[in-house]
Amino acid sequence: MRVRPIPQFATEPVGIMIYTQGVLTDPDNQYVYLEIVNTDNGTVIIPSGTLATYESTGTYQYGLNSTNTAVQGNYQVNWTYTISGSGRQYQDNFVIADQMPYWQNLDYDTRQIAAGIVHRVDKSFDSSSGGPYLQELSQSGFNIYEEVAFLMSTEALDYINYEFQPVFKPAFEVGYNAMSPFPSSYYGVLATQTYAHLVKHIARNYIEQPAPENMNAAWMNRRDYYNRWMDLYRMEKEIADKQLRQMKRWYMIGSKRSMLVAGGLIPRMFVNPARPHFMYAAVNMGGM
């Protein structure tokens, strides 16, 4: 499991959810304490004994400010609390990374989707941290969470909005500033399309691969990575497009069962329904 990224200078919470036998449970007196330490240099940024804020049953959080997130690096959160007088401890980790404008614009639901997509590719092993080899190359600037957020916000949504009929107007968007928010009931479509476009995005970044010539030195040949990732993209695109067509079909038909035949609009009362419809019930009962 990858460590959660927090953009530098971001104002974001860290939190804990406490379960007992699968049920959210409050600790004694609803007291949860935390400490946050920079594990790179041992600096304590939130001292031990700091009281976390109660949100709801079993859920507690502490809000980090821009001062807390000013220094990039690896951090550990040490949570402590008691249940029925028995002391409990839990450790969580996060990393303060470069600023991530696309990731930071996503709300927490779409960030969860993005994190799930990251985990689909982070088991490939040609990198020290797991995931695509591109992360190893500093010149690529490849931050996988930001890449997924970027693709979700741009390429994937462009494809969803404008590929196949009907074209969505106004176009769906994601993020805190979305004028036409993407419907949560179709988050599965958003996830599969974003994943397919991530695979394609990884593939195209392998296009510029020089072929060493007149060299005797050993080198790692990754020139066929483009073809491998593109093969995977074609498979994932087929799955994602099936889902997208189902979504578009609902928006084209939905409860308005009309269709075009030879250029003419056939009213919904004359179209055989896939399921009962109020208009048919009225007709069958002799209504207008």
Residue frames relative to the residue before (quaternion, step in Angstrom):
aa qw qx qy qz dx dy dz
M 1.0000 0.0000 0.0000 0.0000 0.00 0.00 0.00
R 0.4006 -0.7336 0.4980 0.2310 3.55 -0.77 1.03
V 0.5218 -0.6226 0.4882 0.3190 3.52 -1.24 0.57
R 0.5281 -0.6514 0.4527 0.3031 3.54 -1.00 0.88
P 0.2832 -0.7565 0.5579 0.1905 3.62 -0.87 0.86
I 0.0823 -0.7412 0.6619 0.0758 3.54 -1.20 0.63
P 0.4260 -0.7197 0.4765 0.2711 3.62 -0.62 1.04
Q 0.5869 -0.5856 0.4306 0.3566 3.54 -1.12 0.70
F 0.8376 0.1426 -0.1749 0.4976 3.55 -1.02 0.99
A 0.4371 0.6941 -0.4685 0.3280 3.61 1.21 0.28
T 0.3005 -0.7056 0.6088 0.2030 3.54 -1.28 0.48
E 0.2319 0.7837 -0.5258 0.2357 3.54 -0.11 1.32
P 0.4560 -0.6874 0.4858 0.2890 3.58 -1.18 0.49
V 0.1929 -0.6644 0.6889 0.2163 3.48 -1.45 0.23
G 0.0236 -0.8421 0.5377 -0.0350 3.56 -0.95 0.73
I 0.2053 -0.7518 0.6134 0.1281 3.51 -1.36 0.17
M 0.1542 -0.7459 0.6409 0.0952 3.55 -1.17 0.72
I 0.2039 -0.8153 0.5385 0.0609 3.58 -0.61 1.18
Y 0.0724 -0.8070 0.5861 -0.0053 3.55 -0.67 1.15
T 0.0727 -0.7409 0.6640 0.0698 3.50 -1.25 0.63
Q 0.8220 -0.1141 0.0070 0.5579 3.57 -0.48 1.25
G 0.7477 -0.4398 0.2065 0.4526 3.53 0.91 1.00
V 0.6679 0.4639 -0.3018 0.4976 3.60 1.24 0.04
L 0.4934 -0.6444 0.4928 0.3139 3.59 -0.94 0.87
T 0.0126 -0.8206 0.5652 -0.0837 3.54 -0.74 1.16
D 0.3893 -0.7001 0.5468 0.2438 3.56 -1.02 0.79
P 0.4372 -0.6631 0.5301 0.2969 3.59 -1.08 0.65
D 0.7330 -0.3987 0.2982 0.4636 3.55 -1.29 0.06
N 0.8610 0.0440 -0.0783 0.5007 3.56 -0.94 1.03
Q 0.4578 -0.6955 0.4305 0.3485 3.59 1.30 0.22
Y 0.4319 0.6752 -0.4711 0.3682 3.54 1.09 0.82
V 0.0675 0.7515 -0.6525 0.0702 3.54 -0.86 1.08
Y 0.1412 -0.8026 0.5779 0.0439 3.56 -0.79 1.04
L 0.0854 -0.8022 0.5888 0.0494 3.56 -1.19 0.50
E 0.1111 -0.7243 0.6744 0.0911 3.47 -1.45 0.31
I 0.1150 -0.7858 0.6041 0.0669 3.60 -1.00 0.78
V 0.0669 -0.8100 0.5815 -0.0350 3.54 -0.79 1.16
N 0.3782 -0.6642 0.5936 0.2517 3.54 -1.11 0.77
T 0.2677 -0.8143 0.4939 0.1462 3.59 -0.30 1.23
D 0.5470 0.6045 -0.4076 0.4114 3.62 1.22 -0.10
N 0.8294 0.1299 -0.0352 0.5422 3.58 0.99 -0.83
G 0.5386 -0.6667 0.3826 0.3451 3.60 1.28 0.07
T 0.4324 0.7087 -0.4596 0.3153 3.60 1.25 0.11
V 0.2824 -0.7400 0.5876 0.1655 3.57 -0.91 0.95
I 0.1501 -0.8144 0.5552 0.0772 3.60 -0.55 1.10
I 0.7427 0.1496 -0.1382 0.6379 3.59 1.25 -0.41
P 0.3674 -0.7823 0.4524 0.2200 3.62 -0.38 1.15
S 0.6225 -0.5420 0.4238 0.3730 3.52 -1.25 0.56
G 0.7548 0.3631 -0.2790 0.4697 3.56 -1.04 0.82
T 0.4458 0.6733 -0.4707 0.3556 3.60 1.26 0.09
L 0.3714 -0.7541 0.5054 0.1950 3.58 -0.79 1.04
A 0.3542 -0.7312 0.5479 0.1992 3.55 -0.88 1.02
T 0.5028 -0.6543 0.4829 0.2931 3.57 -1.24 0.51
Y 0.4046 -0.7013 0.5385 0.2335 3.55 -0.95 0.94
E 0.1693 -0.7900 0.5828 0.0877 3.60 -0.85 1.00
S 0.7376 -0.2156 0.1922 0.6104 3.55 0.83 -1.08
T 0.7692 -0.3542 0.2289 0.4802 3.56 -1.25 0.08
G 0.8609 0.0765 -0.0934 0.4943 3.55 -0.70 1.14
T 0.6828 0.4668 -0.2682 0.4939 3.60 1.26 -0.06
Y 0.0438 0.7990 -0.5913 0.1001 3.56 -0.71 1.16
Q 0.0176 -0.8122 0.5830 -0.0117 3.58 -1.09 0.66
Y 0.1706 -0.7412 0.6373 0.1242 3.49 -1.37 0.32
G 0.3291 -0.7772 0.5078 0.1726 3.57 -0.76 1.03
L 0.2666 -0.7496 0.5879 0.1463 3.54 -0.83 1.06
N 0.2428 -0.7598 0.5816 0.1595 3.57 -1.05 0.73
S 0.7341 -0.4435 0.2824 0.4297 3.58 -1.28 0.13
T 0.5981 0.5448 -0.3662 0.4597 3.59 1.15 -0.46
N 0.6518 0.5195 -0.3089 0.4582 3.59 0.98 -0.83
T 0.7697 0.3526 -0.1764 0.5021 3.60 1.04 -0.75
A 0.3687 0.7769 -0.4499 0.2410 3.59 1.23 0.36
V 0.7538 0.3595 -0.1925 0.5153 3.60 1.07 -0.68
Q 0.3857 -0.7229 0.5251 0.2300 3.56 -0.73 1.08
G 0.4215 0.6939 -0.5156 0.2740 3.54 -1.13 0.67
N 0.5994 -0.5578 0.4449 0.3629 3.52 -1.37 -0.18
Y 0.0894 -0.8148 0.5727 -0.0091 3.54 -0.92 0.97
Q 0.1909 -0.7633 0.6089 0.1009 3.53 -1.24 0.60
V 0.2021 -0.7567 0.6123 0.1076 3.55 -0.97 0.95
N 0.1418 -0.7856 0.6001 0.0514 3.56 -0.77 1.08
W 0.1202 -0.8036 0.5824 0.0255 3.57 -0.46 1.25
T 0.0063 -0.7863 0.6178 0.0025 3.58 -1.04 0.76
Y 0.1652 0.7525 -0.6238 0.1317 3.55 -1.12 0.79
T 0.3122 -0.7349 0.5632 0.2127 3.57 -1.28 0.13
I 0.1080 -0.7549 0.6434 0.0666 3.54 -1.19 0.66
S 0.8270 -0.0732 -0.0290 0.5566 3.55 -0.60 1.24
G 0.7283 -0.4561 0.2232 0.4601 3.53 1.02 0.90
S 0.6110 0.5464 -0.3451 0.4572 3.57 1.29 -0.08
G 0.4034 -0.7414 0.4854 0.2282 3.58 -0.67 1.11
R 0.0875 -0.7836 0.6145 0.0254 3.55 -1.04 0.84
Q 0.0921 -0.7780 0.6196 0.0477 3.55 -1.18 0.66
Y 0.0051 0.7778 -0.6285 0.0001 3.54 -1.18 0.61
Q 0.1889 -0.7795 0.5899 0.0934 3.56 -1.03 0.84
D 0.0513 -0.7710 0.6348 -0.0059 3.52 -1.01 0.93
N 0.2144 -0.7899 0.5654 0.1023 3.58 -1.15 0.55
F 0.0422 0.7624 -0.6456 -0.0100 3.52 -1.25 0.51
V 0.2744 -0.7415 0.5864 0.1759 3.55 -1.28 0.33
I 0.2859 -0.7184 0.6049 0.1905 3.57 -1.00 0.84
A 0.1057 -0.8325 0.5435 -0.0206 3.52 -0.45 1.31
D 0.7273 -0.3460 0.3173 0.5006 3.56 -1.31 -0.26
Q 0.6311 -0.5101 0.3994 0.4266 3.55 -1.22 0.27
M 0.1457 -0.8026 0.5785 -0.0002 3.55 -0.95 1.02
P 0.1651 -0.8525 0.4846 0.1054 3.63 0.35 1.19
Y 0.6736 0.4802 -0.3170 0.4639 3.61 0.92 -0.79
W 0.6449 0.5116 -0.3118 0.4746 3.59 0.97 -0.86
Q 0.6870 0.4978 -0.2902 0.4428 3.57 0.88 -0.94
N 0.6400 0.5270 -0.3312 0.4505 3.60 1.14 -0.51
L 0.5891 0.5719 -0.3825 0.4237 3.61 1.16 -0.41
D 0.4206 -0.6529 0.5536 0.3006 3.55 -1.14 0.62
Y 0.7079 -0.5015 0.2838 0.4084 3.57 -1.24 0.27
D 0.6017 0.5507 -0.3696 0.4450 3.62 1.11 -0.51
T 0.7141 0.4242 -0.2667 0.4889 3.58 0.86 -0.90
R 0.5685 0.5503 -0.3924 0.4691 3.60 1.17 -0.38
Q 0.6262 0.5296 -0.3402 0.4601 3.57 1.04 -0.73
I 0.6170 0.5218 -0.3373 0.4830 3.59 1.05 -0.72
A 0.6627 0.5106 -0.3036 0.4560 3.58 0.89 -0.95
A 0.6487 0.5132 -0.3231 0.4598 3.58 0.96 -0.83
G 0.6383 0.5244 -0.3261 0.4597 3.59 1.03 -0.74
I 0.6390 0.5158 -0.3212 0.4717 3.58 1.07 -0.74
V 0.6029 0.5531 -0.3506 0.4558 3.58 1.03 -0.77
H 0.6913 0.4947 -0.2854 0.4426 3.57 0.89 -0.93
R 0.5600 0.5995 -0.3981 0.4106 3.62 1.20 -0.27
V 0.7883 0.2997 -0.1565 0.5140 3.59 1.09 -0.61
D 0.5675 0.6547 -0.3844 0.3188 3.61 1.18 -0.19
K 0.5876 0.5602 -0.3897 0.4348 3.60 1.23 0.22
S 0.4558 0.6192 -0.4910 0.4095 3.59 1.22 0.05
F 0.3081 -0.8483 0.4248 0.0704 3.54 -0.80 1.07
D 0.4846 0.6489 -0.4667 0.3553 3.61 1.10 0.44
S 0.6620 0.3951 -0.3455 0.5350 3.56 0.95 0.93
S 0.6180 -0.5974 0.3673 0.3555 3.55 -1.13 0.61
S 0.7502 0.3720 -0.2050 0.5068 3.60 1.11 -0.65
G 0.5464 -0.5832 0.4146 0.4353 3.57 1.27 -0.13
G 0.6740 0.4463 -0.3510 0.4725 3.55 -1.00 0.83
P 0.7803 -0.3577 0.2239 0.4615 3.59 -1.29 0.01
Y 0.5750 -0.6173 0.4288 0.3231 3.57 -1.09 0.81
L 0.5305 0.6633 -0.4013 0.3430 3.59 1.14 -0.59
Q 0.5793 0.6030 -0.3715 0.4034 3.59 1.14 -0.57
E 0.6317 0.5640 -0.3319 0.4157 3.57 1.15 -0.59
L 0.6806 0.4918 -0.2746 0.4686 3.57 1.19 -0.53
S 0.3827 -0.7592 0.4776 0.2217 3.57 -0.40 1.20
Q 0.6490 0.5376 -0.3295 0.4257 3.59 1.06 -0.71
S 0.6043 0.5660 -0.3678 0.4232 3.59 1.19 -0.35
G 0.2385 -0.7983 0.5190 0.1912 3.60 1.15 -0.53
F 0.3285 0.7927 -0.4570 0.2340 3.55 1.19 0.60
N 0.0267 0.7484 -0.6575 0.0829 3.56 -0.41 1.33
I 0.3601 -0.8061 0.4111 0.2271 3.57 -0.09 1.27
Y 0.6327 0.5199 -0.3501 0.4548 3.62 1.01 -0.65
E 0.6719 0.4765 -0.2939 0.4848 3.58 0.96 -0.83
E 0.6147 0.5431 -0.3493 0.4529 3.60 1.05 -0.72
V 0.6665 0.4925 -0.3043 0.4696 3.59 0.91 -0.90
A 0.6511 0.5084 -0.3191 0.4645 3.59 0.95 -0.84
F 0.6349 0.5292 -0.3194 0.4635 3.58 1.03 -0.81
L 0.6930 0.4758 -0.2812 0.4629 3.58 0.86 -0.96
M 0.6225 0.5340 -0.3415 0.4591 3.58 1.02 -0.74
S 0.7199 0.4711 -0.2431 0.4480 3.57 0.92 -0.98
T 0.7803 0.3227 -0.1552 0.5128 3.60 1.11 -0.58
E 0.8185 0.2992 -0.1793 0.4564 3.59 -0.01 -1.25
A 0.6805 0.4904 -0.3100 0.4476 3.58 0.80 -0.96
L 0.6939 0.4641 -0.2863 0.4702 3.59 0.89 -0.87
D 0.5922 0.5446 -0.3690 0.4653 3.60 1.06 -0.63
Y 0.6616 0.5016 -0.3005 0.4694 3.57 0.95 -0.90
I 0.6666 0.4989 -0.3062 0.4615 3.59 0.87 -0.93
N 0.7054 0.4911 -0.2740 0.4314 3.58 0.87 -0.93
Y 0.8374 0.2727 -0.0859 0.4659 3.57 0.87 -0.93
E 0.6170 0.5080 -0.3668 0.4761 3.62 1.21 -0.08
F 0.8084 0.1462 -0.1794 0.5412 3.57 -0.96 0.99
Q 0.4553 -0.6678 0.5191 0.2781 3.53 -1.29 0.37
P 0.5972 -0.2063 -0.7738 -0.0459 1.52 -2.09 1.39
V 0.5142 -0.5857 0.5158 0.3556 3.54 -1.30 0.38
F 0.3913 -0.7353 0.5030 0.2305 3.56 -0.83 0.97
K 0.0802 0.7704 -0.6235 0.1065 3.55 -0.72 1.17
P 0.4529 -0.3036 -0.8057 0.2315 1.54 -1.16 2.22
A 0.6050 -0.5831 0.4062 0.3589 3.54 -1.17 0.61
F 0.4914 -0.6483 0.4981 0.3002 3.55 -1.09 0.79
E 0.0935 -0.7747 0.6243 0.0359 3.55 -1.20 0.69
V 0.2445 -0.7314 0.6059 0.1954 3.55 -1.31 0.21
G 0.6215 0.5598 -0.4018 0.3726 3.55 -1.24 0.38
Y 0.7043 -0.4834 0.3312 0.4008 3.50 -1.33 0.30
N 0.7402 0.4103 -0.2273 0.4817 3.59 1.09 -0.64
A 0.3405 0.7727 -0.4825 0.2329 3.59 1.24 0.24
M 0.3299 -0.7427 0.5525 0.1853 3.58 -0.83 1.02
S 0.7620 0.1321 -0.0732 0.6297 3.56 1.15 -0.69
P 0.2064 -0.8374 0.4893 0.1298 3.62 0.25 1.23
F 0.5290 -0.6213 0.4779 0.3251 3.54 -1.08 0.78
P 0.4877 -0.6893 0.4417 0.3032 3.63 -0.82 0.94
S 0.4700 -0.7100 0.4529 0.2643 3.56 -0.74 1.07
S 0.5946 0.5820 -0.3704 0.4130 3.60 1.14 -0.51
Y 0.7330 0.3511 -0.2203 0.5393 3.60 1.27 -0.29
Y 0.2308 0.7896 -0.5333 0.1970 3.59 1.08 0.63
G 0.5772 0.5835 -0.3817 0.4251 3.60 1.12 -0.53
V 0.6337 0.5108 -0.3189 0.4856 3.59 1.06 -0.77
L 0.6399 0.5226 -0.3217 0.4625 3.58 0.96 -0.87
A 0.6659 0.5103 -0.3068 0.4496 3.59 0.96 -0.85
T 0.7030 0.4596 -0.2919 0.4575 3.61 0.79 -0.93
Q 0.6487 0.4981 -0.3297 0.4716 3.60 1.01 -0.69
T 0.6438 0.5077 -0.3315 0.4668 3.60 0.96 -0.78
Y 0.6415 0.5217 -0.3225 0.4608 3.58 0.97 -0.83
A 0.6534 0.5050 -0.3209 0.4637 3.61 0.88 -0.89
H 0.6912 0.4639 -0.2898 0.4722 3.59 0.91 -0.83
L 0.5788 0.5472 -0.3838 0.4672 3.60 1.14 -0.45
V 0.6456 0.5137 -0.3228 0.4638 3.59 0.92 -0.88
K 0.6581 0.4908 -0.3092 0.4799 3.60 0.95 -0.84
H 0.6331 0.5449 -0.3200 0.4472 3.57 1.02 -0.83
I 0.6410 0.5072 -0.3197 0.4791 3.58 0.98 -0.81
A 0.6467 0.5379 -0.3194 0.4365 3.58 0.94 -0.93
R 0.7171 0.4707 -0.2882 0.4255 3.59 0.72 -0.98
N 0.6169 0.5485 -0.3525 0.4408 3.57 1.20 -0.39
Y 0.6337 0.4992 -0.3409 0.4827 3.58 1.28 -0.01
I 0.3821 0.7497 -0.4767 0.2543 3.62 1.23 0.11
E 0.7510 0.3596 -0.2150 0.5103 3.60 0.80 -0.96
Q 0.2540 0.7415 -0.5716 0.2428 3.55 0.14 1.34
P 0.2958 -0.7748 0.5269 0.1859 3.61 -0.38 1.13
A 0.3269 -0.7080 0.5896 0.2102 3.54 -1.22 0.60
P 0.3365 -0.7579 0.5167 0.2128 3.63 -0.36 1.15
E 0.0357 -0.7943 0.6064 -0.0097 3.58 -0.88 0.94
N 0.8296 0.1652 -0.1640 0.5076 3.53 -1.23 0.67
M 0.5305 0.5904 -0.4173 0.4426 3.54 1.06 0.87
N 0.2788 -0.7630 0.5622 0.1552 3.55 -1.06 0.75
A 0.5228 0.6579 -0.4062 0.3590 3.57 1.27 -0.22
A 0.4884 -0.6358 0.5099 0.3118 3.56 -1.17 0.64
W 0.0372 0.7937 -0.6055 0.0462 3.56 -1.03 0.76
M 0.4852 -0.6593 0.4949 0.2915 3.54 -1.21 0.59
N 0.2478 -0.7949 0.5420 0.1141 3.55 -0.50 1.21
R 0.0283 0.8093 -0.5831 0.0660 3.56 -0.40 1.25
R 0.3301 0.7894 -0.4724 0.2116 3.57 1.22 0.32
D 0.6888 0.4651 -0.3015 0.4673 3.60 1.10 -0.51
Y 0.3955 0.7148 -0.4886 0.3064 3.61 1.25 0.08
Y 0.5844 0.5817 -0.3746 0.4239 3.58 1.05 -0.73
N 0.7011 0.4698 -0.2787 0.4584 3.59 0.78 -1.00
R 0.6478 0.5234 -0.3289 0.4453 3.60 0.98 -0.79
W 0.6814 0.4707 -0.2934 0.4776 3.56 0.89 -0.91
M 0.6422 0.5128 -0.3347 0.4611 3.61 1.03 -0.70
D 0.6049 0.5346 -0.3593 0.4682 3.60 1.04 -0.62
L 0.6552 0.4909 -0.3057 0.4861 3.57 0.97 -0.85
Y 0.6263 0.5450 -0.3405 0.4414 3.59 0.99 -0.80
R 0.6557 0.5159 -0.3279 0.4432 3.59 0.86 -0.87
M 0.6524 0.5010 -0.3157 0.4729 3.58 1.01 -0.77
E 0.6982 0.4637 -0.2785 0.4689 3.59 0.86 -0.94
K 0.6051 0.5570 -0.3543 0.4450 3.60 1.09 -0.66
E 0.6302 0.5387 -0.3402 0.4437 3.59 0.96 -0.79
I 0.6607 0.4930 -0.2977 0.4815 3.57 0.97 -0.88
A 0.6810 0.5007 -0.2922 0.4474 3.57 0.86 -1.00
D 0.6697 0.5075 -0.3069 0.4469 3.60 0.97 -0.81
K 0.5849 0.5555 -0.3767 0.4555 3.60 1.10 -0.55
Q 0.6647 0.4926 -0.2993 0.4754 3.54 0.96 -0.88
L 0.6572 0.5188 -0.3152 0.4468 3.58 0.94 -0.88
R 0.6376 0.5203 -0.3355 0.4585 3.61 0.99 -0.76
Q 0.6272 0.5230 -0.3437 0.4637 3.58 1.03 -0.72
M 0.6444 0.5124 -0.3170 0.4708 3.57 1.00 -0.82
K 0.6744 0.4917 -0.2964 0.4643 3.59 0.89 -0.94
R 0.6126 0.5603 -0.3455 0.4375 3.57 1.05 -0.77
W 0.6486 0.5098 -0.3271 0.4610 3.57 0.98 -0.82
Y 0.6869 0.4742 -0.2934 0.4661 3.57 0.93 -0.85
M 0.6408 0.5135 -0.3280 0.4669 3.59 1.13 -0.55
I 0.7752 0.3022 -0.1496 0.5341 3.56 1.00 -0.86
G 0.1078 0.8340 -0.5400 0.0348 3.54 0.58 -1.18
S 0.7376 -0.3337 0.2722 0.5200 3.58 -0.73 -1.02
K 0.5961 0.5501 -0.3597 0.4611 3.59 1.28 0.22
R 0.0097 -0.8713 0.4904 0.0138 3.57 0.65 1.01
S 0.2807 0.7020 -0.5955 0.2716 3.53 0.22 1.35
M 0.0285 -0.8003 0.5981 0.0310 3.57 -1.17 0.42
L 0.4525 -0.6679 0.5224 0.2762 3.51 -1.31 0.40
V 0.0114 0.7720 -0.6349 0.0274 3.57 -0.87 0.97
A 0.8325 -0.1180 0.0294 0.5405 3.58 -0.59 1.21
G 0.7529 -0.4174 0.2134 0.4619 3.53 0.94 0.89
G 0.6702 0.4863 -0.3080 0.4686 3.59 1.23 -0.14
L 0.4086 -0.7067 0.5234 0.2441 3.57 -1.04 0.73
I 0.1979 -0.7740 0.5939 0.0952 3.57 -0.68 1.13
P 0.4104 -0.7270 0.4802 0.2690 3.64 -0.51 1.07
R 0.6314 -0.5847 0.3576 0.3627 3.51 -1.14 0.67
M 0.6187 0.5586 -0.3758 0.4048 3.64 1.04 -0.53
F 0.7067 0.4185 -0.2693 0.5029 3.58 1.26 -0.22
V 0.5864 0.5484 -0.3729 0.4651 3.57 1.27 0.16
N 0.4670 -0.6829 0.4817 0.2889 3.57 -0.79 1.03
P 0.3180 -0.7941 0.4825 0.1882 3.62 -0.51 1.11
A 0.4839 -0.6356 0.5121 0.3155 3.53 -1.26 0.48
R 0.7779 0.0566 -0.0361 0.6248 3.57 1.24 -0.39
P 0.6886 -0.4896 0.3122 0.4343 3.63 -1.14 0.43
H 0.1067 -0.7876 0.6066 0.0183 3.52 -1.10 0.75
F 0.6028 -0.5933 0.3878 0.3665 3.56 -1.01 0.79
M 0.6299 0.5542 -0.3416 0.4235 3.59 0.96 -0.86
Y 0.6657 0.4922 -0.3043 0.4711 3.60 0.97 -0.80
A 0.6169 0.5494 -0.3553 0.4374 3.57 0.99 -0.81
A 0.6500 0.5138 -0.3159 0.4622 3.60 0.97 -0.85
V 0.6566 0.5075 -0.3110 0.4633 3.59 0.92 -0.89
N 0.6793 0.5017 -0.3004 0.4435 3.56 0.85 -0.95
M 0.6973 0.4401 -0.2747 0.4946 3.55 1.14 -0.54
G 0.6172 -0.5753 0.3395 0.4157 3.54 1.29 0.21
G 0.4644 0.6983 -0.4409 0.3198 3.58 1.20 0.20
M 0.6837 -0.4731 0.3585 0.4245 3.55 -1.33 0.08
